[in-house]
Amino acid sequence: QVHLVESGGGLVQAGGSLRLSCVASRRIFSDNVMGWYRQAPGKQRELVATIRVGGTNYADSVKGRFTIFRPTDNSVALQMNGLKPEDTAVYYCYVTQYNDYWGKGIQVTVSS
């Protein structure tokens, strides 16, 4: 079992930055996927970015603005720059290690 706790969300003006962090209750091996998804009101949950050994993957809508990285062997972070109102959503941390695990989600609101 893996428990995930997200932090770092909040309210920011368009063009601003936020850093999301997700800490897992145990070490996540680098060959497993860690990532971030988001869900805006009335929309389906969508992939934002993932990371595993060998590389990263980003949604087209965030390429060049967001960076995913792993500060420690039990955490993943998402640096979000150049935020836009359309980035407003609940962001969920995701890990796959034998099973899929999700955090409870954290709100990010970008005002215009």
C-alpha positions as CSV (number, residue, x, y, z in Angstrom):
1,Q,0.0,0.0,0.0
2,V,1.2,3.5,-0.9
3,H,-0.3,6.7,0.5
4,L,0.2,9.9,-1.3
5,V,0.0,13.4,0.1
6,E,-0.1,16.5,-2.2
7,S,0.8,20.0,-1.2
8,G,1.6,23.4,-2.9
9,G,-1.7,24.2,-4.5
10,G,-3.5,27.5,-4.2
11,L,-4.6,30.7,-6.0
12,V,-2.3,32.5,-8.4
13,Q,-2.7,35.1,-11.1
14,A,-2.3,34.3,-14.7
15,G,1.4,34.2,-15.6
16,G,2.4,33.2,-12.1
17,S,4.0,30.0,-10.8
18,L,3.3,27.2,-8.4
19,R,5.1,24.1,-7.3
20,L,3.1,21.0,-6.4
21,S,4.7,18.3,-4.3
22,C,3.6,14.8,-3.6
23,V,5.2,12.6,-0.9
24,A,4.7,8.9,-0.9
25,S,4.6,6.7,2.2
26,R,7.4,4.5,0.9
27,R,10.2,4.5,-1.7
28,I,9.0,4.5,-5.3
29,F,11.5,2.7,-7.6
30,S,12.6,4.8,-10.5
31,D,11.4,2.3,-13.0
32,N,7.8,2.9,-11.8
33,V,5.7,5.7,-13.1
34,M,5.0,8.8,-11.0
35,G,3.0,11.6,-12.3
36,W,0.3,14.2,-12.2
37,Y,-3.2,14.3,-13.6
38,R,-5.8,17.0,-13.3
39,Q,-9.6,17.4,-13.5
40,A,-11.4,20.6,-14.2
41,P,-15.1,21.1,-13.4
42,G,-17.3,19.3,-15.9
43,K,-14.3,17.6,-17.6
44,Q,-12.6,14.2,-17.5
45,R,-9.4,13.6,-15.6
46,E,-6.5,14.1,-17.9
47,L,-2.8,13.4,-17.8
48,V,-0.5,16.4,-17.1
49,A,2.9,14.8,-16.8
50,T,4.6,11.6,-15.9
51,I,8.2,10.5,-15.0
52,R,10.0,7.3,-14.9
53,V,13.6,6.1,-15.6
54,G,14.3,7.0,-19.1
55,G,12.3,10.1,-19.4
56,T,9.3,12.3,-18.9
57,N,6.0,12.8,-20.7
58,Y,3.9,15.9,-20.9
59,A,0.4,16.9,-22.2
60,D,0.8,19.2,-25.2
61,S,-1.1,21.9,-23.3
62,V,1.7,22.2,-20.7
63,K,4.8,21.5,-22.7
64,G,7.4,24.2,-22.1
65,R,5.6,25.6,-19.1
66,F,5.5,22.6,-16.6
67,T,8.4,20.5,-15.4
68,I,8.1,17.2,-13.5
69,F,10.9,15.9,-11.4
70,R,11.7,13.7,-8.5
71,P,13.4,15.5,-5.6
72,T,13.7,12.3,-3.5
73,D,13.1,8.6,-4.0
74,N,9.6,8.9,-2.4
75,S,8.4,12.2,-3.9
76,V,7.5,13.8,-7.2
77,A,7.1,17.5,-7.9
78,L,5.5,19.6,-10.6
79,Q,6.9,23.1,-11.3
80,M,4.3,25.1,-13.1
81,N,5.3,28.3,-14.7
82,G,3.3,30.6,-17.0
83,L,0.0,29.5,-15.5
84,K,-3.1,30.1,-17.5
85,P,-6.8,30.2,-16.3
86,E,-7.4,27.0,-18.2
87,D,-4.9,25.3,-15.9
88,T,-7.4,25.7,-13.1
89,A,-8.3,22.2,-11.8
90,V,-7.9,19.7,-9.0
91,Y,-4.4,18.1,-9.5
92,Y,-3.9,14.5,-8.5
93,C,-0.6,12.7,-7.8
94,Y,-0.3,9.3,-9.3
95,V,2.0,6.3,-8.7
96,T,2.1,2.9,-10.1
97,Q,4.0,0.3,-8.1
98,Y,2.5,-3.1,-8.3
99,N,-0.9,-1.3,-8.2
100,D,-2.1,2.2,-9.1
101,Y,-2.3,4.8,-6.3
102,W,-3.9,8.2,-6.3
103,G,-3.6,11.2,-3.9
104,K,-6.7,13.0,-2.7
105,G,-6.1,15.9,-5.0
106,I,-5.2,19.5,-4.5
107,Q,-6.9,22.6,-5.9
108,V,-5.0,25.0,-8.3
109,T,-6.9,28.1,-9.3
110,V,-5.5,30.6,-11.8
111,S,-7.2,33.9,-12.0
112,S,-7.3,36.0,-15.2
